[in-house]
Amino acid sequence: MEKIDLRKQYKDLYTPSKKEFSLIEVPHLQYLMIEGHGDPHTLKAYRQAIQTLYDLTYTLKFGLKKSQGIDYTVMGLEGLWWNVRYEQFFDGKKGRMTLDCRDPATGFHHPELFEAARREVIAKGKGPLAKETRPEYYDEGLSAQIMYIGAYDDEPPTIARMHAFIQEHGYVRSGKHHKIYLSDVRRVPPEKNRTILRQPFKKA
C-alpha cells in the first residue's frame, strides 16, 4: 500500500530556507480546524484543541485505511494567528491573539468520513473539542516564508523582517500569520525549535 506524504508532495511548502525568505504559491488544501482565543502557554483549550485534532486525525487515518485502502502520513500542527491591531502582534502579549489550530488533512476526508470519525471519537470519550472542530479548505495563495529556528517568544524580529521583505517587493500583507510546527516541544529545547513562518500577500 502506497503511503501519501504531503511533505514530499508539497516539498516547497515544508522545506524553506533558514537563511532567506522565499516566495511560494500555496495550493487549495484541506484542514481540520479549531478556533480559540488567548495565550497558548496558559490556555487549557489550546491543549484540548491539539489533543482533539490528533484524536480525529488518527481516527480518520485508520478508518480510511480500513475502508478504502488509503494510507497517509499524519502531518504536524499548524496555526493561524491574528490580532485586532497590527502592532499588538509584536508586544509579546499572546493573550490578545486569536488562534486557528489546524491539522493538514487530505482530499479524501469527505464530510461523511469526518462525521463518522467525530462520532467515534466522542463515543470513546476523547476529542474534548470534537464538536467544535470543522473540516475546511483554505486558499492561502501567494505567500512568503522562512524556516525559523529558536524560541517562539523570539520570533517577532524575524516576522518583522518578513513583512518588510514583502513590502520591498511591492506587495502588501493579506490573510493571517501562519506557523507550521516541525519540532516536538516536549523533546526539543526552545532554542532548537524548528518552525516555518509564513505570511500571505497580494499586489499593492
C-alpha positions as CSV (number, residue, x, y, z in Angstrom):
1,M,0.0,0.0,0.0
2,E,1.5,3.4,-1.0
3,K,1.5,6.0,1.7
4,I,0.6,9.6,0.8
5,D,3.0,12.1,2.3
6,L,2.1,15.8,1.8
7,R,5.5,16.9,3.0
8,K,7.0,15.1,0.0
9,Q,4.2,16.0,-2.4
10,Y,4.4,19.7,-1.5
11,K,8.1,19.9,-0.7
12,D,8.5,23.6,-1.4
13,L,5.8,24.3,1.3
14,Y,7.5,22.4,4.1
15,T,11.3,22.8,3.4
16,P,12.0,26.5,3.1
17,S,15.4,28.1,3.5
18,K,16.5,29.1,7.0
19,K,18.7,31.9,5.6
20,E,16.5,33.8,3.2
21,F,12.8,34.4,2.5
22,S,11.1,32.5,-0.3
23,L,8.0,33.4,-2.3
24,I,5.6,30.5,-3.0
25,E,2.1,29.7,-4.2
26,V,0.2,27.7,-1.7
27,P,-2.5,25.5,-3.3
28,H,-6.1,25.0,-2.2
29,L,-5.7,22.5,0.7
30,Q,-7.9,20.8,3.3
31,Y,-7.5,21.1,7.0
32,L,-9.2,20.3,10.3
33,M,-9.7,23.5,12.3
34,I,-10.5,24.6,15.8
35,E,-10.6,28.3,16.7
36,G,-9.6,29.7,20.0
37,H,-8.5,33.0,21.8
38,G,-5.8,33.7,24.3
39,D,-2.3,32.7,25.3
40,P,-1.4,29.1,24.2
41,H,1.1,28.8,27.1
42,T,-1.7,29.0,29.6
43,L,-5.0,28.3,27.7
44,K,-6.4,24.9,28.6
45,A,-8.5,25.0,25.4
46,Y,-5.3,25.1,23.3
47,R,-4.1,21.8,24.7
48,Q,-7.5,20.4,24.3
49,A,-7.5,21.5,20.6
50,I,-4.2,19.8,19.9
51,Q,-5.4,16.6,21.5
52,T,-8.7,16.8,19.6
53,L,-7.0,17.3,16.3
54,Y,-4.8,14.3,16.7
55,D,-7.6,12.1,18.0
56,L,-9.7,12.9,14.9
57,T,-6.8,12.7,12.5
58,Y,-5.7,9.3,13.6
59,T,-9.3,8.0,13.7
60,L,-9.7,9.3,10.1
61,K,-6.4,7.8,9.1
62,F,-7.2,4.3,10.3
63,G,-10.8,4.4,9.1
64,L,-9.7,5.4,5.6
65,K,-7.0,2.7,5.5
66,K,-9.6,0.1,6.6
67,S,-12.4,1.2,4.3
68,Q,-10.6,2.3,1.2
69,G,-7.1,1.0,1.4
70,I,-5.6,4.5,1.5
71,D,-2.8,5.4,3.9
72,Y,-1.1,8.7,4.6
73,T,1.4,10.3,6.9
74,V,-0.1,12.4,9.7
75,M,1.2,15.9,9.5
76,G,2.2,18.2,12.3
77,L,0.2,21.0,13.9
78,E,-0.2,24.3,12.1
79,G,-1.7,27.6,13.4
80,L,-3.2,30.8,12.0
81,W,-2.6,33.8,14.3
82,W,-4.0,37.3,14.2
83,N,-4.7,40.4,16.3
84,V,-7.2,43.2,16.2
85,R,-4.4,45.7,15.7
86,Y,-1.1,45.0,13.8
87,E,1.2,46.4,16.5
88,Q,-0.2,44.0,19.1
89,F,1.4,41.2,17.2
90,F,4.8,42.3,18.4
91,D,4.2,43.4,22.0
92,G,4.6,39.8,23.4
93,K,1.1,39.7,24.9
94,K,-0.2,36.5,23.5
95,G,-3.4,36.7,25.5
96,R,-4.7,39.1,22.9
97,M,-4.2,36.7,20.0
98,T,-6.7,34.6,18.2
99,L,-5.5,31.2,17.0
100,D,-7.0,28.8,14.5
101,C,-5.4,25.4,15.3
102,R,-5.1,23.4,12.1
103,D,-4.1,19.9,11.1
104,P,-3.4,19.3,7.4
105,A,-5.7,16.7,6.1
106,T,-6.1,15.1,2.6
107,G,-8.7,15.4,-0.1
108,F,-10.1,12.1,1.0
109,H,-11.7,13.5,4.1
110,H,-15.3,13.7,2.7
111,P,-17.9,15.1,5.1
112,E,-19.4,11.6,5.8
113,L,-16.0,10.2,6.8
114,F,-15.3,13.2,9.1
115,E,-18.7,12.9,10.8
116,A,-18.2,9.1,11.3
117,A,-14.8,9.9,12.9
118,R,-16.2,12.6,15.1
119,R,-18.9,10.2,16.4
120,E,-16.4,7.5,17.1
121,V,-14.0,9.9,19.0
122,I,-16.9,11.3,21.1
123,A,-18.2,7.8,21.9
124,K,-14.8,6.9,23.2
125,G,-14.7,9.9,25.5
126,K,-11.8,11.5,23.5
127,G,-11.5,14.7,21.5
128,P,-12.7,17.2,24.1
129,L,-13.4,19.8,21.4
130,A,-14.6,17.4,18.7
131,K,-17.9,19.2,18.4
132,E,-16.1,22.5,17.7
133,T,-13.8,21.0,15.0
134,R,-14.6,21.7,11.4
135,P,-13.1,20.4,8.1
136,E,-12.4,23.3,5.8
137,Y,-10.5,24.1,2.6
138,Y,-8.1,27.1,2.9
139,D,-6.9,29.0,-0.1
140,E,-3.7,30.8,1.0
141,G,-2.2,31.7,-2.4
142,L,0.9,33.8,-2.7
143,S,3.0,33.7,0.4
144,A,6.4,34.5,1.8
145,Q,8.0,32.1,4.3
146,I,11.2,31.1,6.1
147,M,12.5,28.3,8.4
148,Y,12.8,29.8,11.9
149,I,15.0,28.1,14.5
150,G,14.6,29.3,18.1
151,A,12.2,30.0,20.9
152,Y,8.7,31.1,19.9
153,D,8.9,34.3,22.0
154,D,11.9,35.4,20.0
155,E,10.1,35.3,16.6
156,P,8.9,38.9,16.3
157,P,12.1,40.3,14.7
158,T,12.0,37.6,12.0
159,I,8.3,38.3,11.4
160,A,9.0,42.0,11.1
161,R,11.8,41.3,8.5
162,M,9.4,39.1,6.6
163,H,6.8,41.8,6.5
164,A,9.4,44.3,5.3
165,F,10.6,41.8,2.6
166,I,7.0,41.6,1.3
167,Q,6.7,45.4,1.2
168,E,10.1,45.8,-0.5
169,H,8.9,43.6,-3.4
170,G,5.8,45.7,-4.0
171,Y,3.2,43.7,-2.1
172,V,1.0,44.1,0.9
173,R,0.2,41.5,3.6
174,S,-3.1,39.6,3.2
175,G,-4.6,36.8,5.3
176,K,-3.3,35.6,8.6
177,H,0.1,34.8,10.0
178,H,0.8,31.1,9.6
179,K,3.0,28.9,11.7
180,I,3.9,25.3,11.0
181,Y,5.4,23.5,13.9
182,L,8.0,20.9,12.9
183,S,9.5,20.2,16.3
184,D,8.1,18.3,19.3
185,V,8.3,20.8,22.1
186,R,8.2,18.0,24.6
187,R,11.6,16.8,23.4
188,V,13.3,19.7,21.8
189,P,14.8,22.7,23.8
190,P,13.2,26.1,22.9
191,E,16.4,27.4,21.2
192,K,16.3,24.4,18.7
193,N,12.6,24.6,17.8
194,R,12.0,24.4,14.0
195,T,9.0,26.5,12.8
196,I,8.0,27.6,9.4
197,L,6.8,31.2,9.5
198,R,4.5,32.1,6.6
199,Q,2.7,35.3,5.5
200,P,0.2,35.5,2.6
201,F,0.4,38.7,0.4
202,K,-1.1,40.3,-2.6
203,K,-0.3,43.0,-5.1
204,A,-0.4,46.5,-3.6
